[in-house]
């Protein structure tokens, strides 16, 4: 008998939880008390994930507000935010061509 890896177990559980027909079959095979206990635990996990998602959304919103304040400050200084992305020395840098050597005469003759 082969051992399942954690990824395989999670895949099986995920497929079962995402399929309503599989859930109904599973619910018929288990006691009602166990089903209620599973519901309570699942509700706790869902609530924890909801709180995490709300916290992350608030952090993203706060970061976006700070970014907007920074852009407004840069504009108030009279600078274009797009010009800050280009390096200052962009106009002075010249590309150098690689020196090509001349064609050499064959050293040996066949």
Backbone bond lengths (Angstrom), bond angles and torsions (degrees), N, CA, C in turn:
res aa  C-N    CA-C-N  psi(-1)  N-CA   C-N-CA  omega(-1)  CA-C   N-CA-C  phi
1 X - - - 1.439 - - 1.526 108.57 -
2 X 1.314 116.96 133.10 1.463 120.27 -176.09 1.526 110.70 -90.73
3 X 1.312 114.41 145.89 1.457 121.03 177.94 1.529 109.15 -85.08
4 X 1.313 116.14 138.91 1.454 120.82 177.00 1.526 109.32 -88.07
5 X 1.307 115.04 141.17 1.457 118.93 174.69 1.529 108.63 -79.94
6 X 1.324 116.10 167.55 1.467 120.37 178.68 1.524 110.80 -60.01
7 X 1.335 116.67 -38.54 1.458 120.21 -179.84 1.521 110.80 -63.97
8 X 1.344 116.65 -40.01 1.459 120.26 178.19 1.526 110.86 -65.02
9 X 1.332 116.13 -42.47 1.465 119.97 178.89 1.524 110.55 -62.53
10 X 1.330 116.92 -45.09 1.457 120.46 179.72 1.529 110.89 -63.96
11 X 1.318 116.78 -36.48 1.460 120.35 177.77 1.517 111.78 -63.38
12 X 1.329 116.46 -43.32 1.465 120.71 179.29 1.526 109.99 -64.76
13 X 1.323 116.59 -46.06 1.466 120.37 -179.97 1.525 110.29 -62.73
14 X 1.314 116.79 -42.40 1.460 120.81 -179.22 1.523 111.18 -63.08
15 X 1.322 116.94 -44.87 1.468 119.92 178.59 1.521 111.01 -62.05
16 X 1.332 116.89 -39.55 1.462 120.62 179.96 1.524 110.63 -68.07
17 X 1.320 117.18 -44.54 1.464 120.59 -177.17 1.526 112.44 -69.31
18 X 1.308 118.01 -27.02 1.460 120.95 -178.05 1.528 112.71 -87.26
19 X 1.317 118.11 -6.70 1.459 121.50 -176.83 1.528 108.83 -112.01
20 X 1.319 117.11 116.97 1.463 121.24 -176.06 1.522 111.84 -64.90
21 X 1.311 117.43 -34.80 1.465 119.39 -179.99 1.525 111.04 -67.70
22 X 1.329 115.90 -40.96 1.466 119.46 177.58 1.521 110.74 -64.88
23 X 1.325 116.47 -37.98 1.463 119.93 177.93 1.527 111.42 -64.38
24 X 1.313 116.89 -39.97 1.468 119.84 178.88 1.519 111.05 -64.40
25 X 1.322 117.15 -41.59 1.468 120.67 178.04 1.518 109.42 -63.52
26 X 1.314 117.22 -45.02 1.459 121.31 179.36 1.523 110.94 -62.42
27 X 1.341 116.90 -40.88 1.470 121.05 -178.75 1.525 111.60 -66.12
28 X 1.321 117.56 -31.08 1.470 120.30 177.83 1.519 111.60 -71.60
29 X 1.320 117.12 -28.21 1.463 121.04 -175.67 1.528 113.12 -87.92
30 X 1.313 118.65 -7.61 1.460 121.53 -174.56 1.532 109.34 -115.25
31 X 1.333 116.54 153.83 1.463 120.95 177.86 1.523 110.20 -65.77
32 X 1.332 115.21 151.17 1.459 120.44 -178.91 1.523 111.53 -64.82
33 X 1.330 117.62 -36.70 1.461 121.02 179.33 1.528 110.89 -63.84
34 X 1.325 116.33 -41.66 1.464 120.04 177.64 1.525 110.30 -64.82
35 X 1.316 115.63 -37.69 1.460 120.20 179.16 1.533 110.55 -63.82
36 X 1.323 117.48 -41.37 1.465 121.01 177.53 1.532 111.33 -66.08
37 X 1.325 116.64 -39.21 1.463 120.72 177.63 1.532 110.75 -63.31
38 X 1.332 115.99 -41.75 1.467 120.15 177.55 1.527 110.38 -63.71
39 X 1.336 116.82 -38.31 1.462 120.49 178.79 1.521 110.80 -62.39
40 X 1.319 117.09 -44.59 1.462 120.88 179.58 1.528 111.06 -60.82
41 X 1.316 116.29 -45.46 1.465 120.08 -179.63 1.526 111.11 -65.36
42 X 1.328 116.31 -40.93 1.459 120.22 179.47 1.531 110.42 -66.16
43 X 1.322 117.21 -38.28 1.466 120.30 177.15 1.526 111.24 -63.25
44 X 1.327 117.62 -38.39 1.466 121.14 177.57 1.527 110.09 -63.16
45 X 1.316 116.47 -45.45 1.467 120.74 -179.44 1.524 110.39 -64.07
46 X 1.326 116.95 -42.19 1.464 120.72 179.68 1.524 110.41 -63.25
47 X 1.313 117.38 -42.24 1.467 120.89 179.42 1.529 110.88 -64.28
48 X 1.330 117.72 -39.43 1.465 120.46 177.08 1.520 110.89 -62.25
49 X 1.325 116.22 -43.91 1.474 120.26 179.09 1.522 111.06 -64.74
50 X 1.335 117.17 -38.23 1.459 121.18 178.97 1.530 109.83 -62.79
51 X 1.331 116.88 -44.09 1.464 120.68 178.61 1.522 111.11 -62.61
52 X 1.337 116.99 -41.40 1.466 120.55 177.93 1.526 110.79 -62.45
53 X 1.335 116.47 -44.20 1.460 120.65 -179.08 1.525 110.86 -64.44
54 X 1.329 117.09 -40.55 1.464 120.41 178.57 1.525 111.14 -66.29
55 X 1.339 117.17 -39.13 1.456 120.90 178.51 1.532 110.64 -65.05
56 X 1.333 116.76 -42.97 1.465 120.22 179.12 1.523 110.89 -64.94
57 X 1.335 117.31 -39.12 1.464 120.50 178.17 1.525 110.53 -64.23
58 X 1.331 117.17 -40.27 1.464 120.64 178.10 1.526 110.65 -64.76
59 X 1.327 117.53 -39.97 1.467 121.17 178.09 1.523 110.92 -64.08
60 X 1.342 116.76 -42.15 1.469 120.22 178.24 1.529 110.51 -64.22
61 X 1.333 116.48 -40.33 1.454 120.37 179.92 1.528 110.66 -65.63
62 X 1.325 117.40 -41.10 1.460 121.77 178.06 1.526 110.85 -63.94
63 X 1.329 116.70 -41.98 1.462 120.83 178.38 1.525 110.79 -64.34
64 X 1.323 117.00 -39.82 1.462 120.79 178.45 1.528 110.50 -65.04
65 X 1.333 117.48 -39.38 1.467 120.70 177.85 1.529 110.40 -63.65
66 X 1.325 117.41 -41.92 1.467 121.02 177.73 1.521 110.69 -64.19
67 X 1.316 116.48 -39.02 1.462 120.84 178.89 1.525 110.36 -63.63
68 X 1.326 116.51 -43.18 1.462 120.39 178.58 1.531 111.09 -63.83
69 X 1.337 116.84 -39.46 1.465 120.07 177.26 1.523 110.64 -62.57
70 X 1.317 116.61 -40.84 1.464 120.48 179.58 1.527 110.41 -64.61
71 X 1.316 117.00 -41.27 1.470 120.64 179.07 1.524 110.07 -64.30
72 X 1.330 116.86 -43.29 1.466 120.38 178.62 1.530 110.79 -62.63
73 X 1.324 117.16 -38.75 1.463 120.85 178.38 1.527 110.57 -64.81
74 X 1.313 116.77 -43.13 1.468 120.92 179.31 1.520 110.09 -62.50
75 X 1.330 116.83 -41.54 1.465 120.45 178.64 1.526 110.15 -66.11
76 X 1.344 117.18 -38.39 1.471 119.98 179.31 1.530 111.56 -65.02
77 X 1.321 117.37 -25.40 1.466 120.85 175.96 1.519 111.98 -78.32
78 X 1.334 116.62 -9.09 1.453 120.67 179.14 1.516 113.34 91.42
79 X 1.307 116.96 16.49 1.461 120.60 179.51 1.524 109.94 -104.33
80 X 1.313 114.31 148.96 1.459 119.81 175.15 1.528 107.97 -89.38
81 X 1.334 118.92 125.15 1.474 120.19 -179.05 1.531 113.10 -58.38
82 X 1.319 116.89 -31.00 1.464 119.75 179.43 1.527 111.40 -69.40
83 X 1.336 116.62 -32.15 1.465 119.43 -179.09 1.524 111.60 -69.64
84 X 1.324 117.21 -21.71 1.462 119.85 179.22 1.525 112.14 -72.39
85 X 1.307 116.23 -19.08 1.463 119.28 -179.92 1.521 111.96 -77.30
86 X 1.341 117.09 -25.65 1.459 120.89 -179.54 1.526 109.14 -85.98
87 X 1.335 118.31 140.58 1.465 120.04 178.38 1.532 110.64 -67.84
88 X 1.311 116.39 150.79 1.459 122.13 -177.74 1.520 110.57 -66.58
89 X 1.310 118.20 -36.15 1.462 122.06 -175.72 1.521 112.23 -91.28
90 X 1.292 118.80 19.19 1.457 120.99 -176.04 1.526 111.61 -64.06
91 X 1.358 117.70 -34.06 1.459 119.98 -177.86 1.524 112.37 -78.32
92 X 1.312 118.63 -26.16 1.454 121.26 -174.55 1.525 113.08 -89.19
93 X 1.297 118.22 -15.07 1.458 120.64 -177.47 1.525 109.22 -80.75
94 X 1.327 115.27 127.35 1.458 120.38 177.51 1.515 108.42 -113.03
95 X 1.301 115.05 146.00 1.459 118.57 177.52 1.517 108.45 -86.20
96 X 1.301 115.22 140.56 1.455 120.34 179.94 1.518 108.34 -99.82
97 X 1.295 113.55 139.64 1.459 118.36 175.31 1.510 108.93 -85.40
98 X 1.291 114.15 143.86 1.450 118.80 178.13 1.530 108.13 -78.85
99 X 1.304 115.39 130.86 1.458 120.02 -179.31 1.521 109.13 -69.37
100 X 1.315 114.05 130.58 1.458 118.44 178.87 1.528 108.57 -97.81
101 X 1.296 114.25 136.26 1.456 118.55 176.81 1.530 109.57 -81.70
102 X 1.309 116.09 153.40 1.452 119.77 179.49 1.522 110.86 -71.96
103 X 1.314 116.49 167.54 1.452 121.32 178.78 1.520 107.69 -74.29
104 X 1.309 115.95 127.87 1.451 120.48 -177.31 1.521 109.68 -93.12
105 X 1.283 113.75 148.17 1.449 120.90 177.99 1.524 108.40 -74.98
106 X 1.327 117.34 143.37 1.457 121.84 -178.36 1.519 109.86 -60.96
107 X 1.321 116.02 138.12 1.445 120.98 -177.77 1.531 110.56 -79.32
108 X 1.319 116.01 -36.41 1.459 120.46 -178.52 1.507 109.28 -120.81
109 X 1.323 114.75 156.91 1.447 120.99 177.07 1.497 109.07 -120.46
110 X 1.327 116.56 132.87 1.466 120.34 -179.63 1.486 111.16 -108.57
